[in-house]
Amino acid sequence: MKIGIFQSHIAWEDKEKNLKKLKKFLSTNKKDVDLLLLPEMSFTGFSMNTKATGEVNNESVDAIARICKEYRIAIGFGWVKNKTQSENHYTIVDENGKVMSDYVKIHPFSYSDEDKYFASGESLSFFEMNEIIFSTMICYDLRFPELFRIASKKSNVVIVPANWPEKRNEHWETLLRARAIENQVYIIGINCVGNIGNIEYCGSSCVISPDGEVLAEAYGTEAVMFFDLQNDVDEFRNRFPTYKDRKDKLYYNLMGENV
């Protein structure tokens, strides 16, 4: 299946402008993409101003559903849901406008006070396309390998949308490769680029194979990458079978003894 990765410069807290940019891109660059992936908080940037960015009636989901049906494409995108405490969502909508997956970020980024504005998610989310099973994490979740261990029991691909600052780009690249290698899954990282909310982002969106090879990467500028994703994770795991040697029950017991 063909994946599109839209490494965008997000107009700060301007949903209408960002949605127009997406539609303009699709009108000229669709190229038979099955699934187009956007960064975290795709239409606002990483803002704590939830009164301005948050939604009660899922307006972004409805807008993307209409776009998906018009262009016959599935889209993954980030948005903010306002409840008693807001939630940082990443949602996948299929070509018929139906929600296939909706994930809430489990680890709000306390270093920037995200935890003061956003509630933590409490579950993983999976979806299937072209017989390939995907799961989703968001940005700071990348620093917590336990989630990827659990998700990789079921998924072949883990999608990691982000607003990851340039000053920690080396961490981004290293952790994406580590999560791919240790779990023998494809990792797709989708980051934003440019100055957004007075923070510099450099992109480094990429596709990484189950053995850690960087198969596609964009750096420094707004860009779209296209990648033909193969359903061959089982082949990787059979050729170099570290996955089957995991001792998850023992790890769980050891963790319980030392928490």
C-alpha positions as CSV (number, residue, x, y, z in Angstrom):
1,M,0.0,0.0,0.0
2,K,1.1,3.5,-0.7
3,I,1.7,5.8,2.3
4,G,2.0,9.6,2.1
5,I,3.8,11.5,4.8
6,F,3.0,15.3,4.9
7,Q,5.8,17.1,6.8
8,S,4.0,20.4,7.0
9,H,4.7,23.9,8.4
10,I,1.6,24.3,10.6
11,A,0.1,27.8,10.7
12,W,-0.2,28.5,14.4
13,E,-3.7,28.0,15.9
14,D,-5.2,28.5,12.4
15,K,-7.4,25.5,11.6
16,E,-9.0,27.0,8.5
17,K,-5.6,27.9,6.9
18,N,-4.2,24.5,7.6
19,L,-7.2,22.7,6.2
20,K,-7.0,24.8,3.0
21,K,-3.4,23.8,2.7
22,L,-4.3,20.1,3.0
23,K,-7.0,20.5,0.3
24,K,-4.7,22.3,-2.0
25,F,-2.1,19.5,-1.6
26,L,-4.7,16.8,-2.3
27,S,-6.0,18.6,-5.4
28,T,-2.5,18.3,-7.0
29,N,-0.5,15.6,-5.3
30,K,-2.8,12.7,-4.3
31,K,-0.9,10.2,-6.5
32,D,-3.1,7.2,-5.6
33,V,-2.0,7.4,-1.9
34,D,-3.9,4.9,0.3
35,L,-3.1,6.6,3.6
36,L,-1.9,10.2,4.2
37,L,-0.3,11.0,7.6
38,L,-0.1,14.4,9.1
39,P,1.8,15.6,12.3
40,E,0.5,15.8,15.8
41,M,-2.0,18.6,16.4
42,S,-2.1,18.9,12.6
43,F,-4.2,22.1,12.3
44,T,-3.1,24.2,15.3
45,G,0.5,23.3,16.2
46,F,1.4,22.2,19.7
47,S,-0.6,24.8,21.6
48,M,-1.7,24.8,25.2
49,N,-4.4,27.3,24.4
50,T,-7.1,24.7,24.4
51,K,-9.9,27.3,24.6
52,A,-8.9,28.3,21.0
53,T,-7.8,24.9,19.7
54,G,-10.0,22.4,21.4
55,E,-13.3,21.1,20.0
56,V,-16.5,19.8,21.7
57,N,-18.3,18.7,18.5
58,N,-15.4,17.0,16.7
59,E,-15.3,19.6,13.9
60,S,-11.9,18.5,12.6
61,V,-13.1,14.9,12.4
62,D,-16.1,15.9,10.4
63,A,-14.0,18.2,8.1
64,I,-11.5,15.4,7.4
65,A,-14.3,12.9,6.8
66,R,-15.7,15.1,4.0
67,I,-12.2,15.5,2.5
68,C,-11.6,11.7,2.7
69,K,-14.8,11.0,0.8
70,E,-14.1,13.7,-1.8
71,Y,-10.6,12.5,-2.6
72,R,-11.1,8.8,-1.8
73,I,-8.2,8.6,0.6
74,A,-7.6,7.7,4.2
75,I,-6.0,10.4,6.4
76,G,-4.4,10.4,9.8
77,F,-4.4,13.7,11.7
78,G,-4.1,15.2,15.2
79,W,-6.6,17.4,17.0
80,V,-7.7,18.5,20.4
81,K,-10.9,17.4,22.1
82,N,-12.2,19.5,25.0
83,K,-13.8,17.7,27.9
84,T,-13.4,18.4,31.6
85,Q,-9.7,18.2,30.7
86,S,-8.6,18.3,27.1
87,E,-7.3,15.3,25.2
88,N,-4.6,15.1,22.5
89,H,-6.0,12.9,19.8
90,Y,-4.7,11.2,16.6
91,T,-7.5,9.9,14.4
92,I,-7.5,7.8,11.2
93,V,-10.4,8.3,8.9
94,D,-10.9,5.9,5.9
95,E,-11.8,6.8,2.3
96,N,-15.5,6.5,3.1
97,G,-15.3,9.1,5.9
98,K,-15.5,6.6,8.8
99,V,-13.2,6.6,11.8
100,M,-11.0,3.6,11.9
101,S,-8.9,4.5,14.9
102,D,-8.8,7.2,17.5
103,Y,-5.9,7.3,19.9
104,V,-5.4,9.7,22.9
105,K,-1.8,10.5,23.9
106,I,-0.9,8.4,26.9
107,H,2.1,10.6,28.0
108,P,1.4,14.3,28.0
109,F,4.7,16.2,27.8
110,S,5.1,17.5,31.4
111,Y,8.3,19.3,30.5
112,S,6.2,21.9,28.6
113,D,3.2,21.6,31.0
114,E,1.1,19.6,28.6
115,D,-0.1,17.5,31.6
116,K,-1.6,20.6,33.2
117,Y,-4.0,21.0,30.2
118,F,-4.4,17.5,28.8
119,A,-5.6,14.2,30.3
120,S,-3.7,11.0,29.7
121,G,-5.1,8.4,27.4
122,E,-5.5,4.9,28.9
123,S,-5.6,2.6,25.9
124,L,-3.9,1.7,22.6
125,S,-5.6,1.9,19.3
126,F,-5.2,-0.4,16.2
127,F,-6.6,-0.5,12.7
128,E,-6.1,-2.6,9.6
129,M,-5.6,-1.6,5.9
130,N,-4.5,-3.9,3.1
131,E,-4.1,-6.7,5.6
132,I,-1.5,-4.6,7.5
133,I,-2.2,-3.8,11.2
134,F,-1.2,-0.4,12.4
135,S,-1.1,1.2,15.8
136,T,-0.5,4.9,16.8
137,M,1.6,6.7,19.4
138,I,2.0,10.5,19.7
139,C,5.3,12.4,20.1
140,Y,6.5,12.1,23.8
141,D,5.1,8.5,23.9
142,L,8.3,7.6,21.9
143,R,10.3,7.8,25.0
144,F,8.4,5.0,26.7
145,P,9.3,1.7,25.1
146,E,6.8,-0.3,27.1
147,L,4.0,1.0,24.9
148,F,5.8,-0.2,21.7
149,R,6.5,-3.6,23.3
150,I,2.8,-4.1,23.9
151,A,1.6,-2.7,20.5
152,S,4.1,-4.8,18.5
153,K,2.4,-8.0,19.7
154,K,-0.4,-7.1,17.3
155,S,0.8,-4.4,14.9
156,N,3.2,-4.5,12.0
157,V,3.5,-0.7,11.8
158,V,3.6,2.0,14.5
159,I,2.8,5.5,13.5
160,V,4.4,8.3,15.5
161,P,3.0,11.8,14.7
162,A,4.8,14.6,16.5
163,N,5.7,18.2,17.1
164,W,9.3,17.4,18.0
165,P,11.6,20.4,18.4
166,E,14.8,20.7,16.3
167,K,17.0,21.0,19.4
168,R,16.2,17.4,20.4
169,N,16.2,16.1,16.9
170,E,19.0,13.6,17.6
171,H,16.8,12.0,20.3
172,W,13.9,11.8,17.8
173,E,16.0,10.0,15.2
174,T,17.7,7.7,17.7
175,L,14.5,6.7,19.5
176,L,12.6,6.0,16.2
177,R,15.3,3.6,15.1
178,A,15.5,2.0,18.5
179,R,11.8,1.3,18.6
180,A,11.9,-0.3,15.2
181,I,14.9,-2.5,15.9
182,E,13.8,-3.7,19.4
183,N,10.3,-4.6,18.2
184,Q,11.0,-5.6,14.6
185,V,8.2,-3.4,13.2
186,Y,8.0,-0.5,10.7
187,I,8.1,2.9,12.4
188,I,6.7,5.9,10.6
189,G,7.6,9.2,12.1
190,I,5.7,12.3,11.0
191,N,7.0,15.7,12.3
192,C,6.3,19.3,11.4
193,V,8.9,21.8,10.2
194,G,9.7,25.6,10.5
195,N,9.0,28.1,13.2
196,I,5.7,27.3,14.8
197,G,4.6,29.0,18.0
198,N,8.2,30.4,18.4
199,I,9.7,26.9,18.4
200,E,11.9,25.6,15.6
201,Y,11.2,22.3,14.0
202,C,13.3,20.5,11.4
203,G,11.1,17.6,10.4
204,S,13.2,14.5,10.1
205,S,10.0,12.6,9.2
206,C,10.9,9.1,8.1
207,V,10.1,5.5,7.5
208,I,12.2,2.9,9.3
209,S,12.3,-0.8,8.6
210,P,12.0,-3.6,11.2
211,D,15.8,-3.9,11.1
212,G,16.4,-0.2,11.7
213,E,17.2,0.9,8.1
214,V,16.0,4.4,7.2
215,L,14.0,3.8,4.0
216,A,12.8,7.4,3.5
217,E,13.5,10.7,5.2
218,A,12.8,14.4,4.8
219,Y,14.7,17.1,6.6
220,G,14.5,20.9,7.0
221,T,11.7,21.9,4.6
222,E,8.1,21.3,4.1
223,A,7.8,18.1,2.1
224,V,5.7,15.2,1.1
225,M,7.2,11.7,0.9
226,F,5.6,8.7,-0.7
227,F,6.4,5.1,0.4
228,D,5.3,1.7,-0.8
229,L,4.7,-0.2,2.5
230,Q,5.2,-4.0,2.3
231,N,3.5,-6.5,4.5
232,D,6.7,-8.4,5.4
233,V,7.2,-8.0,9.2
234,D,6.8,-11.7,9.7
235,E,9.6,-12.3,7.2
236,F,12.0,-10.0,9.1
237,R,11.1,-11.7,12.4
238,N,11.6,-15.2,10.9
239,R,15.0,-14.3,9.4
240,F,16.3,-12.9,12.7
241,P,14.0,-14.2,15.4
242,T,14.8,-12.1,18.4
243,Y,11.1,-11.3,18.9
244,K,10.3,-14.9,19.7
245,D,12.9,-14.9,22.5
246,R,11.2,-12.2,24.5
247,K,10.1,-13.3,28.0
248,D,7.2,-10.9,28.6
249,K,5.7,-12.7,31.6
250,L,9.1,-12.7,33.3
251,Y,9.6,-9.0,32.5
252,Y,6.2,-8.2,34.0
253,N,7.0,-10.2,37.2
254,L,10.3,-8.5,37.6
255,M,8.8,-5.1,37.1
256,G,6.2,-5.9,39.8
257,E,8.9,-6.8,42.2
258,N,10.7,-3.5,41.7
259,V,8.0,-0.9,41.3
